[in-house]
Amino acid sequence: MSVIFISKDQITASAKVIPIFVVRPNEWENRKGLLTDVQLSFAEGQKFSAIAGQMVILPDSDGQISGVLYGVGLLETDDEGAIKAGGISGTLQAGYYNFGCLPEDWEPVLAAVGWGLGAYKFEHYLPSETEFPTLVLDDNDRMSEIVSLTQASQLCRNLINIPAGDMGPEALHKAASDLAEEYGVKTTAIIGNDLLSENYPMIHAVGRAAHEPPRLVEFEWGNPDHPRLAVIGKGITFDTGGLNIKSASGARIMKKDMGGAAHALALSKVIMANKLPIRLHCLVAIAENAISAGAYRPGDILKSRKGLTVEIDNTDAEGRLVLGDALTKASESAPALMIDFATLTGAARVALGPTLPPFFSNRDNPVAGVVSHAQRQEDPIWPMPLWQSYNSMLSSPIADMKNAGGGFAGSVTAALFLERFVGGLPWMHFDVYGWTPIARPGHPKGGDMFAIRALYHWLKAGGLNGDFSK
């Protein structure tokens, strides 16, 4: 990652730092006094009016860049807030910049996070990398947090963007191991046929047809005396749909089906980087849902680690199977809370679109706090109901349940399926898309991270110490 943040005391006095004036239309008149006569004349000549996304590079009397104007539109039509600063870092040429002014409603630290989110391009397979502009920060106390959130986003995006040919089960396993080692802990893994002897039959069934064997990878970090948090991720490195094979268009970006694992690793990274008082248990269920003679079939009955039997209604509903065994394992350590992430259902995208992930919780009390932090961090999520009567859609005459509930309420029935494996313990499920289909400020097109910033700040504020009794 290029250096996109630097403390003001780390640069020389002679370094040129270019101010960026971020304004709303109703604030523009009052901000004009911050500009020189030359800058103001140029801005008016460019008809700058601070509409959303409008950028003007300001010259000095010698024609050199002396400032940047950036418009973010009216507050009442803005649902992205300070994350829009990512539209600046993703556009400007390399150099040192600082914020000369921000909209009155913007929080400077969040604007810096937005800057970090915008300074990203996936260039893993290209001959050169973009050199992004560097933001000079005044708040040294928050710099490490800003950097860690940016790095977590880059980790999550890179893992999702790398194609399945280079991000199969072995590579994703290595990514989890590398992260754990960065923070001084080791992973353990159960791989291939050992999943059967160690009682993870659903993870094995989903991944047994692939050329790289499935696995459960996990690590623990932190003081055992601190509240225990289990973070679980769906790591389907490519999803063909199995024998219920996807269409060509449906399979096109299924390299992102390990996005849940990428999110679990990203949240683990910011927890560890910022030394939150948490006993972290990260579990990643990894498999490729491939097609071969060994593939599991519609109509098969799978056993689970929980002891429940599952009739396979659709082999394209595989993520909930690997998560079922992983959630069961996580519950055996009696954590204060379990959080799972998965690119689980198209139904969630139909309901809420690609950039507003639904989440489900079997406890009401923490929901308001999580949503509040999501709103403050401009990291939107939406609570959805565990509508218990829909459990009937998962009924099977020959097993404890089916793995798919039909055409109605698909994200709800998927969550209800997962709920059966958490042992009644406090649990949240995030059905993320893991992908931004149309670029917007702070969110380049491609793999993307959702809900992690909100959850980090909720945990930082003591979320694990809340009331999970109901």
N, C-alpha and C positions, 0 to 999 in steps of 0.2 A: 504494500500500500504506500502510495506517495505521501509525503508529509503535507497534510492538509490543515493542520493546526500547529501553532507555535505560540509560546508565551511572549508577551511584549518585552520581557526582560532577557529573552534569548536572542534578540536581533540587535544588530549594531545601530548606533545612533544615526549613521549615515544611510541606513536602508530606507528605501522609498516605500511607504505604506499608503496605499490608495484608499480613500474613504468611500464607502458605499452608503448612499442615502436611500433607505427603503421607506416608501411613503404610500399612504392611501390618498384617494382623490380629495377627500374633505380636509386633509392635513397639508396638502401641497402648498397652499398659499402661505401657511405659517413656516414652512420649511425652506422657503426660498431664501431667507436670510442667512442660511448656512452656506450658500453658494457665493462664489466670486461673481463679479459683473460679467466676466467672460463666460463662466460656466452657465450662468442664468440666461444670458443671451443665446447661447447655443441650445440650451434645453428648450427655450421658447421657440426657437427656430425649428426644432425637431417636433414641435407640438406635443411635448410631454404633458400628459394629464394624469399619470399614475394609474391607468387602467391595468388590470391584472396581466402580468407578464411583460409589460412594456419596459424595455431597457434602453438607456441612452448612455454612451460612453462620453464623458465630458473631457474636453481638452483644456490645456492651459494656453497662455499667450504664445507659446512656442509650438503649439500643436501636439504636445505630448499628453498622454492620458493623465488626468489629474483627479478624476472621480468617476463614480458610476451612480446613475439614477435607476432605481428599480421600482416599478409600480406593482402593487398587490391588490388593487381593486377595493371595493367597499366592504366593510366588515359584515354587513348583512347578507352578502352573497358569497362569503368566504367560508368554506368548510375545511380548509387545510391549515389556516393560521400560519404560525412561524415556520412550519415545515416548508413553506414556500421559499425559504432561503435556499433550498436545494436547487431552485431554478437559476440561482446566481452562480453557485459553484460549478454547476454542470455546464456553464456557458462561457465564463470568463477565461482569458488566457492566464498562464502561470504568472505568479507574482505575489507580493504581500498585500493584503487587504484588511481593513477593519470596518466595523459598522459605524458610519458617521451619525446615523440616526436610524431608529426603528419605529414602526407604528406603535402608538401608545398602548395597544392591547397585546403586543408581542413581549414574551419573556426572553431575555437575551440568551440564556442557556439553551432554551428550546430552539431558538434561531440558529445557534451554533450546531446543535444536533441536526437540524434540517440541512445546514451547509454540508455536514458530513455525509448525510444520506444522498445528497445530490451529486457528490464527487465520486461517481462510480461508473465504470464501463466494463463490460465483460470482454476482455481482450486476451484471454488465455491462449488462443490459437492464432493470434495476430503477431506480426514481426516486431511491433513496438507498442508501448503503453502511453496513454495520455498523461501528461503532467498537469495536474489540477492546480488551481490557485490555492494559496495558503491563507487561512484566516488567523489573524493576530488576536489572541484572547487576552482580556484583562483579568478574568476570573481564574487564577491559577488553582484555587481550591476545587473547582469543578472540572478542571481540564481532564484529569484521568478518567472521570466518569463519562465525559463527552467522547473521549477517544475510545473507551471500551464499548460504548453503544455503537459507535461507528464501525469498529472492528467486528462486533457481533453481526451487524447487518451485512458487512462484506463477507464474512464467513458463511452466513446463511445463503446469501445470493450466489456466491461462487459454487457452493455445494449443489445448489439447485440447477445452476446454469451449465455446469460441466455435463456433457452427454453421458448416457448410460454406458457407452463403450469404455469410458475412462472413469466412471463413477458407479461401478458395480458393487456387489456386497463386500468384496475385499477392500476396495478403495474407501468405501464409507466406513468400514471398520477401522481402517488406518486413520481416517480423519478424526474419529472419536478418540482413538488412542493418542494421537498427536495432541489433541486438546487436553486430555487428562494429564499427559506428561508435562505439558506447559505449566500446569498448576500443581505438579508434584505428586500426582496419584497415578495409579495403574488401572488399566481396564482388565476385566475378566470377560471371557467369551465362551459360549457353548455353540458349537459349530456342527453342521451336517447331521449325521446319524446320532451324534451325542444328544441332539435335541430330543430324540425319542427316549433314550435311556434316562435323561434328566427330566422328562415329563414336560416337554413343550411341543405337543403334537401338532397344534395348529400352525405354528411358525414353520415347522418342518414340512407340513403338507403344502403350504403355499409356495415354498421355495424349492421343493425337491426336484422339480423338472429343469431347473436352470443349471448352467455349466459351472457356476460358482455357488457353493452351498449356502443355505440360509444360516442365520446366526442370531443370537441374543447377545448384545454387547452392553456392559454396564460398568459404572465406576461410582465410587463414593468419595466425597470431599467434605471437609469441615469438621468442626468440633462435635463429637457424638452427643454432647450435652445440650446442643442447640436443637430447636424444633426441626423435625425431619420432614423434608420435602422430596417427593418422588416426581421426577420429570420424565415423561415417556414419549417416545417419538416413533411414528410409523415410517419405516425405512424401505419402502418398495422401490428399488432402484430403477426398475422399468416395469410398467404394467401393460402387458398385452391384452389384458382382460381374461387371460386363461382361455379355456375352451369356449367360453362365451366371449369370443374374440371381439375386440373393439374395431370400429371402422377406421379407415385411414386417417380421417380428421381427428377422431377421438384419441388415436395413439400418438399423434404428432408431437405433443409436448409431454408425453408421459415419463420423460426423464425427470420431471418435477415431482413424481409421486413419492419420492423420498423427502419431500419438503417438510413433513412432520418431524423427521429425524433432524433435519437441518435447523428447525426451530427449537427443538429440545436442546441441541448443542449450543445454539446461540444464547438461549436463556441461561444455560449452565455457565457459559463463558462470562456473562456480565455479573452473575452471582459470585463467581470465583474471583474475577478481576477486581471487584469492589469489596471483597471480603465480607459479604453479608453474614450475619450471625445465623447461619442455616446449616443443617446437616443435609447435604445434597446427595440424592441418589438418582443418577441419570441412567435410564435404560433405553436402548435403541433396538427395536425389532427389525432385522434386516433380511430381505429376501428379494429375489426377482420373480415376478409372476409370469413365468415363461410357459411355453407349450412344447411338450415332447411326449414320448411314450409314458413318462412317469408323472404327467400332470394329474392333479386331482380333478374330479369330474362333477358336473351337476348331478345331484342325487346322492352323492357320497355322504356318509355320516362320519363326521370327525369327532374324536374325543378332544377335550380341552384339559389344560392343567387344572382348571377349577373342578373338573369332574362332570361338567355339563356336556351333553352331546349336541352337535350342531348338524342339521341337514343342510347341505349346500344347495341353495336355490339358484345361485348365480356365482360363477367363479370370478366375476369382476367385482364382487363385494369381498375382496380379500384383505383389505387393510384392517377391517374390524376383527378379522381372525387373528392376525399376528398381534394386534393390540390386546386382544382378550387374554392371551397367554402372558404377555408382558405386564398387563395390569394386575393379573393374579399374582405374579411374582412380586411386584411392587407392594401389593397389599399385605404380603406376608411379613413385612417389617413394620407394620402398623404406623405408617407415616401420619403426620398431622394433616397432610394434604397431598393429593395426587393431582397432577396436571398433565393431560396428554394433548399432543398436537398431531393432526393428521390432515393430509389432503384427501378427505374421506368421501365426500359426496358431490355429485353434480347438482343435487337438489338444493344444496346450500347456495350454490351460485345462482340457480334459478330464483330462489327466494330473495337473496340479498345482493347479488352481483359479485364481481371478482374482488372488490376492494373493501368490503364490509364483512368481516368474518363473524359468523354466529358462534356463540359459546353456550355451553350447557353446564349447570351446576346442580348437584344433588343437595346443596345447602343454600338457603335463601340469604342468610346473613351477609356473606362476603360479596354478594353480587353488586350491591350498590357501591361499595368501596372500589372494586375493580373497574366498574364503569366510570366512576368519578375520575380515577387516575387516567383512564383511557381518554376521557374528554380533555383533561388538562394537558396531556402529552400529545394531543392531536394524533392519536393512534387508535382509530375507531374500531369498536367491536359492538355486537348486539346480542343481548341475552335472549335465549330461546327456551321454550318449555320442554321439560321431560314429561310429556303428556302420557300418563300411565295407561290410559285406556287403549292407546295405540300398541301396547304390548301384544294385543291379540293378533296384530298383523304379522308377528314373528312366530305364531303358533305353528307347530308341526305335529302331524299325527304319529310320526315314527321316531321323533327325537325331542329333546328338551326345547329346542327352538330351531328356526331357520336362520340363515345368515342375511336374508334380505326380506323386506316387508312389502314389496310391490311398488306401484307407481305413486302412491300418496305419501306426503310427509317424510320423504326419504332421509333428510338429515336428522329428523326426530327419531325415527325408528333405528337409525344407525347408532345414535346416542343411547337409546334404550337398550340396544344390544350390548354396548360397552358397559352400561351401568350394572349389568348382571355379573361382571367380573371384578368389581371394586370392593366387594365384601362389606358394603354399607359404610365404608369410610368416606370422609370428605373428599370430593373429587370435582374437577372441572375438565371439560372437554372442548377443545378449540378446533373447529372444522375450517382450516385455512385453505385458501387457494394456492398460496405460495408463488403467485405469478401476477405481474402487472401487464395486462395486454396492451394498454395504451399509455405511453409515457406521460407523466405529469411531474410538477416540481417535487424534487426529493424522491421520486420513484421512477427511475429509468425503466424502460420496457424490459421484461424478462423476469427472472427469479427475484422474489422480494420477500421481505420479512414483515409479519403482522403480529400485533398484540404483545410482542416481547417487551417493548419499552413500557407499555402500560403495566404489565405484570411485574417488571423489575421495580418500578417506582412503588407499586402497591406492596411488594415484599419489603422494600427498603423502609417503607413507612410502618412496618410491623404487621403486615397482613397475616402472617402465620400465627400471630398472637391473638387473633380475633376469636369471636365466638362461633364455633362450628357445630354447636349443639343442634341447630335447626336452620 
